[in-house]
Every structure is written in C-alpha cells, then in structure tokens.
C-alpha cells in the first residue's frame, strides 16, 4: 500500500520505519529535516509528563517505546536510574508510576528508563528509514488530500492540527540549556514547582530545563530565561556548578488536551503529543501500523 507520512520528527519517522518494515511503500513528506524539528530540542527522558492523556493508552504506548528502544541498539540511547520529585506525599505520580521497576517513597519516584540523545538518535532513525526504502520529500504540505497515496499519516506535530482543522492544538514553548556533562550517572526531575527543573545527562552534554510557555511562537532563546535555568539546574545538581554552559535551545511542543491517534477515512491522525513525542513514539507507531490496512 502507498502511504504518505506527513512529518519528519520522531513520530513521523518512527511511523514511517514501522510501516516500511511491514511492507508498505512509504514516502515521508516534511518541511524540516530531523535536526530542525521540535524533537531535536527535547530533553530525551522517556517518561510521560503529567497531563499526558488518555492515560491508559499512553501508559501502554510508553511501555512499547521503552521496550523498543531497549531492543533497537540505536546510538544515543542509554538506560540510567533517576528521581522524579513530586510536590507532596499525596501527589499522583501519574503515568511514570506505570513504568517497570519503580520505587515510590511518597514524594519521590525512582526508576530506570531510557535517555535519548535526540540529535544522535534522530540521525540514526532517519538513516534506518532511508535504508528501509522510504523516500523523503522536503516540502510544505498544505492539504492532506493533495498527497498521492492510498493512506496518509498526519504526524506533523503543530502542523497536524492545522492540516486536520483541529483548533485544540496549540504551541507550548520550552527552553533548555545544555551543559558539558561532568559525568552524571543519574537523571533528576524536580516537579515541586509549577515549572519543573530537570537535568538529563547524555554523556557529552546534559540537557537542563525548563520552561512552560503557552502560546509561544518564536524559537529565539531568551537570555534571561537561560540564566534562570542555569541557576535552577545548579541548585538542583551541585555537580553542574563548574560545568561549562554549551548553549540554549527553544522548542514548541504541540499541545492538545489528549493525543489524537485515529483513522478517519484514508487519513490516520497521529499528533498532539505535547512533550511526550519520544516517550510515545514506538507505541504510537505500532498503533498507526495496525490502522493502516
């Protein structure tokens, strides 16, 4: 079957690879190269942020992704233990509590999960997609009906809502700062404030954040915000006190009240993942493959 996948981020590429391996004739159509997508800015910690819905299916998709990353042998992926600190002993750890091997002491959830160096991983994923015979066209899609395919997969992130006429999708800005990695052997997320502070080590660098800016449209980093992230990260992880700051990046998360993954006619919609694109990627790709028949 001829399948056009719209979107070249982690969701689109994962869907394309899964579909190609299932024997479909796949073309990825994307305006941006993988390194220029929102996925490339992500911290890469595989766990669903609070508010990722629908709960039950996102928990299932997360487990599929963790297992898939463990089997993949992909560069840029490693498994490390870490801590998720919550605001009170009565706080709901949400989807993170569904991951295997979790320990919960009432205000901190401890577990081991995948950490994905997004630029390295996206490069590997794009190469795997090409090796599987998938064609890639770099152009802007304005109408899904214009694509010459039997089935279209709408995995265009923020653009997915526009293409679907869905006004429930909106950008939530997230700025991060990269430090040189001093050799951290665990990740940490402090969710005890309205905006989480986190440090996610990848060997060569540590991604620290973050911000949550509904409606943001610009990708230009704010130096004042960057300095605030530096201060918060160094308070959270003292080992970063003397670590060199490498730079700062901004991404626009495609927020939706819940992830949309459904088939409507000859279109499979798969968008609205917010900050959980990498976390849900392989689980969503499996579901997309099931719907493309």
Buried (B, 14 or more C-beta within 10 A) or exposed (E): EEBBBBBBBBBBBBBBBBBBBBEBBBBBBBBBEBBBBBBBBBBBBBBBBBBBBEBEBBBBBBBBBBBBBEEBEBEBBEEBEBBBBBEEEEBEBBBBBBBEEBEBEEBBBBBBBBBBBBBBBBBBBBEBBBEBEBEBEEEEBEEBEEBEBEBBBBBBBBBBBBBBEBEEBBBBBBBBBBBBBBEBEBBBBBBEEEBBBBBBBBEEBBBBBBBBBEEBEEBEBBEEBBEBBBEBBBEBBEBBEEBEBBEBBBBBBBBBEBBBBEBEEEBBBBBBBBBBBBBBBBBBBBBBBEBBE
